[in-house]
């Protein structure tokens, strides 16, 4: 295969975008799309290798996986060794257990499935998992398993239709991605079926021989379109945009345009210069090293990365990547042919088996890795509060609180329980919103036994008439806000959610709509205090001897949003209750009651916390 320096240059754009985004740049808000650029590149290169081999009748699946193993595993093993050592020194028991799971799933090249089940990529707690970034490696490895099989079947039985079949598979994946983004954004983000089309676009370029298809001004025009698409993805997309879905067209089509134009286009010529090519060559190691360094900095020094520490982390990442490329990557990739496939693949299998064993042992002995004081263990255990019967009862999960894991989605919502006011003549209140409404229901109802408090809540679901997101959310909010709320069914509507600035226009339209129907009393509960890591883990680490304070991890933007929402409520003449100031009077936040943490993660209340807040605000409803 002819070396194409502009491809390495494009890799540099991808990895630097991810690096700067992970360092917290307020400007490159769509830097996470660097992964999508990687996907297109991988699809193009791998398909070109396989397709040429199939056409020449000399493709060997064993040799293919030999090259993959020598390329991927050695740097990954070195990084995992370093990260596991660091994790064993600084992690708490629950963190070690979770880390052990991620090691195991990484070894199985299925960490994307694990993280799909465990964590939202954009949630604050995701910033403290040192192997989160391996999800994209898992997606690529799964692609490397599927594509050779697809090519073999196509060339064996449908040789004249190989291109059509591949294009059809890409279209199916894209349609699936667009459809599922409104059903399960997490699944669409993490899983191969909804990411396949991104790599498939690169595959189509290889299959149709489109690389450097254009010359002169046409190549510059195609290249220019690619640059504009990439810039739009990096500077216009944000974490709040449903992704991948249609939004992923920007980075993927942008990358495709630059690959198609190649060095005939202006972007390709620039990307072929020594500096972008150098960074592109070390991009795999740079991708592996940068994220663990960021995570451990956040754990050991400060949860937010300022400019100078960010520059230092970037430089250390580059140095480690440079060393890894020359000391680990290059020697293994140049493994001589006399070292047979059996030895190479056998060693790879043994290495992965060892990783699986390490992952199992870390989970089994997570409490024994360090000599943890009892108080540390007790506090850390609250990080698992959401899995307890108390939490199930507090939220009324799968009945009045619908999550992405609720069987049946919005159909599981128990209207006869959640929206049925008792025939006792008490005022009828409706608490509507996401999980940050659901965690208050039980305590508010107990604190106000003079009202009937109905509940309509779904995780990640903003209570507005034009809400977007997964179907379970849209269906529930459309049903409740659309036809249930009338003066005959509800006296007071209480809105509560994990508000963001861009929710306010939709909330205003919803308030106006309800007023038009005759709902006179509307209460908005503002954002509560949030932390960049789980509050119980922060408290446990402090009890373990950390010099940090809980306030160091406080996300100050929530306080700013609280002030914005108070002004919003005044303007719209609705009642407003500041949960932030309830939990943090005079900016001194209540972190525990009689040793029990007020919050169970970055922002949700424990039963104790919920009762504390409800007792302080119930009289104002």
C-alpha positions as CSV (number, residue, x, y, z in Angstrom):
1,X,0.0,0.0,0.0
2,X,1.4,3.4,-1.0
3,X,2.1,5.7,1.9
4,X,-0.1,8.8,2.0
5,X,1.4,11.4,4.3
6,X,-1.8,13.5,4.3
7,X,-3.6,10.6,6.1
8,X,-1.1,10.9,9.0
9,X,-1.6,14.7,8.9
10,X,-5.4,14.1,9.1
11,X,-4.8,11.9,12.1
12,X,-3.0,14.8,13.8
13,X,-6.2,16.9,13.4
14,X,-8.2,14.1,14.9
15,X,-6.0,13.5,18.0
16,X,-5.3,17.1,18.7
17,X,-9.0,17.9,18.6
18,X,-9.7,15.2,21.1
19,X,-6.8,16.3,23.3
20,X,-7.8,19.9,23.4
21,X,-11.4,19.0,24.1
22,X,-10.5,16.7,26.9
23,X,-8.3,19.4,28.4
24,X,-11.5,21.5,28.7
25,X,-11.1,24.1,26.0
26,X,-14.1,26.4,25.9
27,X,-13.6,27.0,22.2
28,X,-13.3,23.6,20.5
29,X,-16.6,22.5,21.9
30,X,-16.9,19.7,19.3
31,X,-13.4,18.3,19.8
32,X,-14.9,14.9,20.6
33,X,-15.6,14.5,16.9
34,X,-11.9,13.8,16.4
35,X,-12.9,10.2,17.1
36,X,-15.2,10.3,14.1
37,X,-12.3,11.5,11.9
38,X,-10.3,8.5,13.2
39,X,-13.2,6.2,12.2
40,X,-13.3,7.4,8.6
41,X,-9.5,7.0,8.3
42,X,-9.6,3.5,9.8
43,X,-12.4,2.5,7.5
44,X,-10.5,3.8,4.4
45,X,-7.1,2.2,5.2
46,X,-8.4,-1.2,6.4
47,X,-10.8,-1.6,3.5
48,X,-8.1,-0.7,1.0
49,X,-5.9,-3.4,2.4
50,X,-8.6,-6.0,2.5
51,X,-10.1,-5.1,-0.9
52,X,-6.7,-5.2,-2.7
53,X,-5.9,-8.5,-1.1
54,X,-9.3,-10.0,-2.2
55,X,-8.9,-8.7,-5.7
56,X,-5.4,-10.2,-6.0
57,X,-6.5,-13.4,-4.3
58,X,-3.8,-13.1,-1.7
59,X,-5.6,-11.8,1.3
60,X,-4.8,-13.7,4.5
61,X,-7.0,-13.2,7.5
62,X,-4.2,-14.6,9.7
63,X,-1.7,-12.1,8.4
64,X,-4.4,-9.3,8.8
65,X,-4.8,-10.0,12.5
66,X,-1.1,-10.4,12.9
67,X,-0.6,-6.9,11.7
68,X,-3.5,-5.6,13.9
69,X,-2.1,-7.3,17.0
70,X,1.4,-5.9,16.4
71,X,0.0,-2.5,15.8
72,X,-2.6,-2.2,18.6
73,X,-1.6,-4.4,21.5
74,X,2.0,-3.5,22.5
75,X,1.3,0.2,23.2
76,X,-2.1,-0.6,24.8
77,X,-0.4,-3.2,27.1
78,X,2.2,-0.6,28.2
79,X,-0.4,2.0,29.0
80,X,-2.6,-0.4,30.8
81,X,0.4,-1.5,33.0
82,X,1.1,2.1,33.9
83,X,-2.6,3.0,34.5
84,X,-3.2,-0.1,36.6
85,X,-0.2,0.6,38.8
86,X,-1.4,4.2,39.3
87,X,-5.0,3.1,39.9
88,X,-3.9,0.6,42.6
89,X,-2.2,3.5,44.5
90,X,-4.8,6.2,44.4
91,X,-8.2,4.6,43.7
92,X,-10.9,3.9,46.3
93,X,-12.4,0.4,46.5
94,X,-15.4,1.2,44.3
95,X,-13.2,2.9,41.8
96,X,-10.8,-0.1,41.7
97,X,-13.8,-2.5,41.2
98,X,-15.1,-0.3,38.3
99,X,-11.6,0.0,36.9
100,X,-11.2,-3.8,37.0
101,X,-14.4,-4.2,35.0
102,X,-13.1,-1.7,32.4
103,X,-9.8,-3.6,32.1
104,X,-11.6,-6.9,31.5
105,X,-13.9,-5.4,28.9
106,X,-10.9,-3.6,27.3
107,X,-9.1,-6.9,27.0
108,X,-12.2,-8.3,25.2
109,X,-12.3,-5.3,22.9
110,X,-15.8,-4.6,24.2
111,X,-15.3,-1.7,26.5
112,X,-17.8,0.3,24.4
113,X,-20.5,-2.2,25.5
114,X,-19.4,-1.9,29.1
115,X,-19.4,1.9,29.1
116,X,-22.8,1.9,27.3
117,X,-24.2,0.0,30.2
118,X,-22.4,2.0,32.9
119,X,-21.8,5.7,32.0
120,X,-22.8,8.6,29.9
121,X,-19.7,9.9,28.0
122,X,-20.6,13.5,28.7
123,X,-21.6,13.2,32.4
124,X,-19.2,14.7,35.0
125,X,-18.3,11.3,36.5
126,X,-17.0,10.2,33.1
127,X,-14.1,12.5,33.6
128,X,-12.6,10.2,36.3
129,X,-12.5,6.9,34.4
130,X,-9.0,6.4,33.0
131,X,-10.1,3.8,30.4
132,X,-13.1,5.6,29.0
133,X,-11.3,6.5,25.8
134,X,-10.9,2.8,24.9
135,X,-14.5,2.6,23.8
136,X,-13.5,3.9,20.4
137,X,-10.7,1.3,20.1
138,X,-13.3,-1.4,20.8
139,X,-15.6,-0.1,18.1
140,X,-12.7,-0.2,15.6
141,X,-11.7,-3.7,16.6
142,X,-15.3,-4.9,16.2
143,X,-15.2,-3.3,12.7
144,X,-12.0,-5.2,12.0
145,X,-13.9,-8.4,12.8
146,X,-17.0,-7.7,10.8
147,X,-15.4,-6.3,7.6
148,X,-13.2,-9.2,6.6
149,X,-16.1,-11.6,7.1
150,X,-18.4,-9.3,5.0
151,X,-15.8,-9.1,2.2
152,X,-15.2,-12.8,2.2
153,X,-18.9,-13.5,1.9
154,X,-19.3,-10.9,-0.8
155,X,-16.3,-12.0,-2.9
156,X,-17.3,-15.7,-2.4
157,X,-20.9,-15.4,-3.3
158,X,-21.7,-12.0,-4.7
159,X,-18.5,-10.8,-6.3
160,X,-20.2,-8.6,-9.0
161,X,-22.2,-6.7,-6.3
162,X,-19.5,-6.1,-3.6
163,X,-19.7,-2.3,-3.9
164,X,-23.5,-2.2,-3.9
165,X,-23.7,-4.5,-0.9
166,X,-21.2,-2.4,1.1
167,X,-22.9,0.9,0.2
168,X,-26.2,-0.7,1.3
169,X,-24.7,-1.7,4.7
170,X,-23.5,1.8,5.2
171,X,-26.9,3.3,4.5
172,X,-28.6,0.8,6.8
173,X,-26.2,1.8,9.6
174,X,-26.7,5.5,9.0
175,X,-30.5,5.1,9.1
176,X,-30.2,3.1,12.3
177,X,-28.0,5.8,13.8
178,X,-30.5,8.6,12.9
179,X,-33.5,6.5,14.2
180,X,-31.9,5.4,17.5
181,X,-30.6,8.8,18.5
182,X,-34.1,9.5,19.6
183,X,-34.6,6.2,21.3
184,X,-31.2,5.6,23.1
185,X,-28.5,8.2,22.6
186,X,-26.1,6.2,24.7
187,X,-26.5,3.1,22.5
188,X,-26.1,5.2,19.4
189,X,-23.0,6.8,20.7
190,X,-21.2,3.7,21.9
191,X,-22.2,0.7,19.8
192,X,-20.9,-0.5,16.4
193,X,-24.2,-0.8,14.5
194,X,-24.7,2.9,14.8
195,X,-21.1,3.8,14.2
196,X,-20.4,1.4,11.4
197,X,-21.4,3.9,8.8
198,X,-18.7,6.3,9.8
199,X,-16.0,3.8,9.1
200,X,-18.0,2.6,6.1
201,X,-17.7,6.0,4.5
202,X,-14.0,5.6,4.5
203,X,-14.5,2.1,3.1
204,X,-16.5,3.5,0.2
205,X,-13.7,5.8,-0.8
206,X,-11.3,2.8,-0.9
207,X,-13.8,0.6,-2.8
208,X,-14.5,3.1,-5.5
209,X,-10.9,4.3,-5.7
210,X,-11.9,7.9,-5.0
211,X,-8.6,9.0,-3.3
212,X,-7.0,11.8,-5.3
213,X,-9.8,11.5,-7.9
214,X,-9.8,15.3,-8.4
215,X,-7.1,17.6,-9.5
216,X,-6.5,21.3,-9.8
217,X,-9.3,23.6,-8.7
218,X,-11.7,20.8,-8.3
219,X,-9.4,19.1,-5.7
220,X,-9.0,22.4,-3.9
221,X,-12.8,22.9,-3.8
222,X,-13.4,19.4,-2.4
223,X,-10.7,19.9,0.1
224,X,-12.1,23.3,1.1
225,X,-15.5,21.8,1.7
226,X,-13.8,19.2,3.9
227,X,-12.1,21.9,5.9
228,X,-15.3,23.9,6.4
229,X,-17.2,20.7,7.5
230,X,-14.4,19.9,10.0
231,X,-14.3,23.4,11.4
232,X,-18.1,23.4,11.8
233,X,-17.9,20.1,13.7
234,X,-15.1,21.4,16.0
235,X,-16.5,24.8,16.8
236,X,-20.3,24.5,16.4
237,X,-21.1,21.1,17.8
238,X,-21.5,20.8,21.6
239,X,-22.1,18.1,24.1
240,X,-25.9,19.0,24.2
241,X,-26.3,18.2,20.5
242,X,-27.7,14.6,20.0
243,X,-24.7,12.7,18.7
244,X,-23.8,10.9,16.5
245,X,-26.9,10.8,14.3
246,X,-27.2,13.4,11.6
247,X,-24.7,15.7,13.4
248,X,-21.9,13.2,12.7
249,X,-22.2,14.1,9.0
250,X,-20.0,17.1,9.6
251,X,-16.8,15.4,10.8
252,X,-17.2,12.3,8.7
253,X,-18.0,14.0,5.4
254,X,-15.3,16.6,6.1
255,X,-12.7,13.8,6.6
256,X,-14.0,12.1,3.5
257,X,-13.5,15.2,1.4
258,X,-10.0,15.7,2.5
259,X,-9.1,12.0,1.8
260,X,-10.7,12.2,-1.6
261,X,-8.8,15.4,-2.6
262,X,-5.6,14.0,-1.1
263,X,-2.4,15.9,-1.8
264,X,-4.1,17.4,-4.9
265,X,-6.1,19.5,-2.5
266,X,-4.9,22.5,-0.4
267,X,-5.7,20.8,2.9
268,X,-3.9,17.6,1.9
269,X,-0.8,19.5,0.9
270,X,-0.7,21.3,4.2
271,X,-1.4,18.1,6.2
272,X,1.6,16.5,4.3
273,X,4.0,18.8,6.0
274,X,6.5,17.4,8.6
275,X,4.8,18.6,11.8
276,X,1.3,17.3,11.1
277,X,2.7,14.0,9.8
278,X,4.9,13.6,12.9
279,X,1.9,14.1,15.2
280,X,-0.1,11.8,13.1
281,X,2.5,9.0,13.3
282,X,2.4,9.2,17.1
283,X,-1.4,9.8,17.3
284,X,-2.3,6.3,18.5
285,X,0.1,6.4,21.5
286,X,-0.9,10.1,22.1
287,X,-4.6,9.0,22.2
288,X,-3.8,6.2,24.6
289,X,-1.7,8.3,27.0
290,X,-3.4,11.6,27.2
291,X,-6.7,10.6,28.9
292,X,-5.2,8.7,31.9
293,X,-2.9,11.6,32.5
294,X,-5.9,14.0,32.6
295,X,-7.9,11.7,34.9
296,X,-5.1,11.3,37.4
297,X,-4.3,15.0,37.4
298,X,-8.0,15.7,38.2
299,X,-7.9,13.1,41.0
300,X,-4.6,14.2,42.6
301,X,-4.4,17.9,42.0
302,X,-7.6,19.7,40.8
303,X,-10.8,18.7,39.1
304,X,-10.6,21.5,36.6
305,X,-7.6,22.0,34.3
306,X,-6.4,25.5,33.9
307,X,-4.2,26.7,31.1
308,X,-0.7,26.0,32.4
309,X,-1.5,22.6,33.8
310,X,-3.2,21.8,30.5
311,X,-0.1,22.8,28.5
312,X,2.0,20.6,30.8
313,X,-0.3,17.6,30.4
314,X,-0.2,18.1,26.6
315,X,3.6,18.2,26.6
316,X,3.9,15.1,28.8
317,X,1.4,13.3,26.6
318,X,3.4,14.2,23.5
319,X,6.7,13.0,25.2
320,X,5.2,9.7,26.3
321,X,3.6,9.2,22.9
322,X,7.0,9.9,21.2
323,X,8.8,7.5,23.4
324,X,6.0,4.9,23.0
325,X,6.1,5.2,19.2
326,X,9.9,4.7,19.0
327,X,10.4,2.2,21.8
328,X,7.2,0.2,21.6
329,X,5.2,0.7,18.4
330,X,7.9,0.8,15.8
331,X,9.9,-2.2,16.9
332,X,6.8,-4.4,17.2
333,X,5.4,-3.3,13.9
334,X,8.8,-4.3,12.3
335,X,8.7,-7.8,13.8
336,X,10.5,-10.0,11.2
337,X,8.5,-12.5,9.3
338,X,10.6,-15.3,10.7
339,X,8.7,-14.9,13.9
340,X,5.7,-16.8,12.8
341,X,2.0,-16.0,13.1
342,X,1.5,-18.7,15.7
343,X,4.0,-17.0,18.1
344,X,2.7,-13.5,17.4
345,X,-1.0,-14.4,17.8
346,X,-0.3,-16.8,20.6
347,X,1.5,-14.1,22.5
348,X,-1.3,-11.7,21.8
349,X,-3.8,-14.2,23.2
350,X,-1.8,-14.8,26.3
351,X,-1.4,-11.0,26.9
352,X,-5.2,-10.5,26.6
353,X,-5.8,-13.5,29.0
354,X,-3.5,-11.9,31.5
355,X,-5.4,-8.6,31.2
356,X,-8.7,-10.5,31.8
357,X,-7.2,-12.1,34.9
358,X,-6.0,-8.7,36.2
359,X,-9.5,-7.3,35.6
360,X,-11.1,-10.2,37.5
361,X,-8.6,-10.0,40.4
362,X,-9.0,-6.2,40.8
363,X,-12.8,-6.7,41.1
364,X,-12.5,-9.6,43.6
365,X,-9.9,-7.9,45.8
366,X,-10.8,-4.3,45.4
367,X,-11.1,-3.8,49.2
368,X,-7.7,-5.3,49.8
369,X,-5.6,-3.4,47.4
370,X,-4.9,-0.8,50.1
371,X,-5.5,-0.6,53.8
372,X,-8.6,1.5,53.7
373,X,-10.0,2.9,57.0
374,X,-13.6,1.8,57.9
375,X,-14.8,5.4,57.5
376,X,-13.4,5.6,53.9
377,X,-15.2,2.3,53.1
378,X,-18.5,3.5,54.6
379,X,-18.5,6.8,52.7
380,X,-17.4,5.2,49.4
381,X,-20.3,2.7,49.6
382,X,-22.8,5.6,49.1
383,X,-21.5,5.8,45.5
384,X,-23.7,2.7,44.9
385,X,-26.8,4.2,46.5
386,X,-28.7,4.3,43.2
387,X,-28.7,0.4,43.2
388,X,-30.3,0.2,46.6
389,X,-34.0,-0.5,47.5
390,X,-34.1,2.9,49.2
391,X,-33.3,4.6,45.9
392,X,-35.9,2.5,44.0
393,X,-38.6,3.6,46.4
394,X,-37.4,7.2,46.5
395,X,-37.6,7.6,42.7
396,X,-40.4,5.1,42.0
397,X,-38.2,3.7,39.2
398,X,-39.8,2.0,36.3
399,X,-43.2,3.2,37.5
400,X,-43.2,7.0,37.7
401,X,-39.6,7.4,36.8
402,X,-38.7,6.0,33.4
403,X,-35.0,5.4,32.5
404,X,-33.3,4.2,29.3
405,X,-33.2,0.8,30.9
406,X,-36.9,0.6,31.7
407,X,-38.5,-2.2,29.8
408,X,-41.2,-0.8,27.5
409,X,-40.0,2.7,27.7
410,X,-42.8,5.3,28.1
411,X,-45.3,2.5,27.9
412,X,-44.2,1.3,31.3
413,X,-45.3,4.6,32.9
414,X,-48.1,3.8,35.4
415,X,-50.6,6.6,34.8
416,X,-53.1,5.0,37.1
417,X,-50.5,5.3,40.0
418,X,-48.4,8.4,39.0
419,X,-51.1,10.7,37.7
420,X,-54.1,9.7,39.8
421,X,-55.1,12.2,42.4
422,X,-56.9,10.8,45.4
423,X,-60.6,11.7,45.8
424,X,-59.9,13.5,49.0
425,X,-60.3,17.1,47.9
426,X,-56.6,17.9,48.5
427,X,-54.8,20.3,46.1
428,X,-53.4,18.4,43.1
429,X,-49.7,19.1,42.4
430,X,-47.7,17.6,39.5
431,X,-44.0,17.2,39.8
432,X,-42.6,16.9,36.3
433,X,-39.0,16.6,35.0
434,X,-36.0,14.4,34.9
435,X,-34.1,12.4,37.6
436,X,-33.5,15.7,39.5
437,X,-37.3,15.9,39.9
438,X,-37.8,12.2,40.7
439,X,-35.3,12.2,43.6
440,X,-37.5,14.7,45.4
441,X,-40.9,13.1,45.0
442,X,-41.0,10.9,48.1
443,X,-39.7,13.4,50.5
444,X,-41.9,16.2,49.1
445,X,-45.0,14.1,49.4
446,X,-44.1,13.1,53.0
447,X,-43.4,16.8,53.9
448,X,-46.7,18.0,52.4
449,X,-49.3,15.4,53.4
450,X,-51.9,18.2,52.8
451,X,-51.5,17.8,49.0
452,X,-51.6,15.0,46.4
453,X,-48.3,15.1,44.6
454,X,-48.4,13.4,41.2
455,X,-45.2,12.5,39.3
456,X,-44.2,12.4,35.7
457,X,-40.4,11.9,35.4
458,X,-37.9,10.4,33.0
459,X,-34.1,10.4,33.1
460,X,-32.4,12.9,30.9
461,X,-35.8,14.4,30.0
462,X,-36.5,18.1,30.0
463,X,-40.1,19.0,30.9
464,X,-40.9,21.2,27.9
465,X,-43.5,20.9,25.2
466,X,-40.8,20.8,22.5
467,X,-38.4,18.5,24.3
468,X,-35.9,16.5,22.3
469,X,-34.2,13.2,23.0
470,X,-35.1,9.6,23.3
471,X,-38.5,8.5,22.3
472,X,-39.5,7.4,25.8
473,X,-38.8,11.0,26.9
474,X,-40.6,12.7,24.0
475,X,-43.6,10.4,24.3
476,X,-44.0,10.9,28.1
477,X,-43.6,14.7,28.0
478,X,-45.9,15.1,24.9
479,X,-48.6,13.0,26.6
480,X,-48.4,14.8,30.0
481,X,-47.8,18.3,28.8
482,X,-50.0,17.9,25.7
483,X,-53.3,16.7,27.0
484,X,-53.2,15.7,30.7
485,X,-52.6,19.1,32.4
486,X,-55.8,21.1,32.6
487,X,-57.4,23.1,35.5
488,X,-59.6,20.0,36.1
489,X,-56.7,17.7,36.7
490,X,-53.9,19.8,38.1
491,X,-53.9,22.8,40.4
492,X,-50.1,23.4,40.6
493,X,-47.3,22.4,38.2
494,X,-43.8,22.0,39.7
495,X,-40.9,21.9,37.2
496,X,-37.6,20.4,38.2
497,X,-34.7,19.2,36.0
498,X,-31.0,19.3,35.4
499,X,-31.4,22.6,33.7
500,X,-29.1,24.1,31.1
501,X,-29.1,27.6,29.7
502,X,-30.5,26.5,26.4
503,X,-33.5,24.9,28.1
504,X,-35.0,28.3,29.0
505,X,-36.7,29.2,25.7
506,X,-38.5,25.9,25.7
507,X,-39.5,26.3,29.4
508,X,-40.8,29.7,28.6
509,X,-43.0,28.4,25.8
510,X,-44.3,25.6,28.1
511,X,-45.2,28.1,30.9
512,X,-47.0,30.3,28.4
513,X,-48.9,27.2,27.0
514,X,-50.0,26.1,30.5
515,X,-51.1,29.6,31.4
516,X,-53.2,29.7,28.3
517,X,-55.0,26.6,29.5
518,X,-55.8,28.2,32.8
519,X,-53.0,26.8,35.1
520,X,-52.5,29.7,37.5
521,X,-49.8,28.4,39.8
522,X,-46.4,27.3,38.4
523,X,-43.3,26.6,40.4
524,X,-39.8,26.2,39.0
525,X,-37.1,24.4,41.1
526,X,-33.7,25.7,40.0
527,X,-30.5,23.7,39.5
528,X,-28.9,22.1,42.5
529,X,-25.3,22.0,43.4
530,X,-23.2,19.6,41.3
531,X,-19.7,18.3,41.6
532,X,-17.3,17.1,38.9
533,X,-17.0,13.7,40.6
534,X,-19.3,11.7,42.8
535,X,-19.7,13.5,46.2
536,X,-19.4,10.2,48.3
537,X,-16.1,9.4,46.6
538,X,-14.8,12.9,47.2
539,X,-15.7,12.7,50.8
540,X,-14.1,9.2,51.1
541,X,-10.9,10.5,49.5
542,X,-10.9,13.4,52.0
543,X,-11.4,10.9,54.8
544,X,-8.4,8.9,53.4
545,X,-6.2,11.9,53.8
546,X,-6.6,14.1,50.7
547,X,-6.0,17.8,51.3
548,X,-8.8,18.6,48.8
549,X,-12.1,20.1,49.9
550,X,-15.5,19.2,48.5
551,X,-15.9,22.8,47.3
552,X,-12.8,22.3,45.1
553,X,-15.0,20.0,43.0
554,X,-18.1,22.2,42.9
555,X,-19.2,23.2,39.4
556,X,-19.6,27.0,39.8
557,X,-21.6,27.3,36.5
558,X,-24.6,25.8,38.4
559,X,-24.6,28.8,40.8
560,X,-24.4,31.2,37.8
561,X,-27.3,29.3,36.1
562,X,-29.3,29.6,39.4
563,X,-29.1,33.4,39.2
564,X,-30.0,33.3,35.6
565,X,-33.1,31.2,36.3
566,X,-34.2,33.4,39.2
567,X,-34.2,36.3,36.8
568,X,-36.0,34.2,34.2
569,X,-38.7,33.2,36.8
570,X,-39.2,36.9,37.8
571,X,-39.6,37.9,34.2
572,X,-42.2,35.1,33.6
573,X,-43.9,35.7,36.9
574,X,-43.6,32.2,38.3
575,X,-42.6,31.0,41.7
576,X,-38.9,30.1,41.9
577,X,-37.1,28.0,44.5
578,X,-33.3,27.9,44.5
579,X,-32.2,24.4,45.3
580,X,-28.6,25.6,45.0
581,X,-29.0,28.1,47.8
582,X,-31.1,25.6,49.8
583,X,-28.2,23.1,49.8
584,X,-25.5,25.8,49.9
585,X,-26.7,28.7,52.1
586,X,-24.1,31.6,51.9
587,X,-22.2,29.4,49.5
588,X,-21.4,26.9,52.2
589,X,-22.8,23.6,51.0
590,X,-24.2,20.9,53.3
591,X,-22.3,17.8,52.5
592,X,-23.7,15.3,55.0
593,X,-26.3,14.8,57.7
594,X,-25.1,12.7,60.7
595,X,-22.4,11.2,58.5
596,X,-24.7,10.4,55.6
597,X,-23.8,12.2,52.3
598,X,-26.5,14.5,51.0
599,X,-25.8,13.5,47.5
600,X,-25.1,10.0,46.0
601,X,-23.2,11.1,42.9
602,X,-22.4,14.3,41.1
603,X,-25.8,15.8,41.9
604,X,-28.6,13.5,42.9
605,X,-29.9,13.4,46.5
606,X,-29.8,10.5,48.8
607,X,-32.9,9.8,50.8
608,X,-31.4,11.8,53.6
609,X,-30.5,14.7,51.3
610,X,-33.9,14.6,49.7
611,X,-35.7,14.9,53.1
612,X,-33.4,17.7,54.1
613,X,-34.2,19.7,51.0
614,X,-37.9,18.9,51.0
615,X,-38.2,20.0,54.6
616,X,-36.7,23.3,53.7
617,X,-38.7,24.1,50.6
618,X,-42.1,22.2,51.1
619,X,-43.7,25.2,52.7
620,X,-42.9,27.4,49.7
621,X,-44.7,25.2,47.1
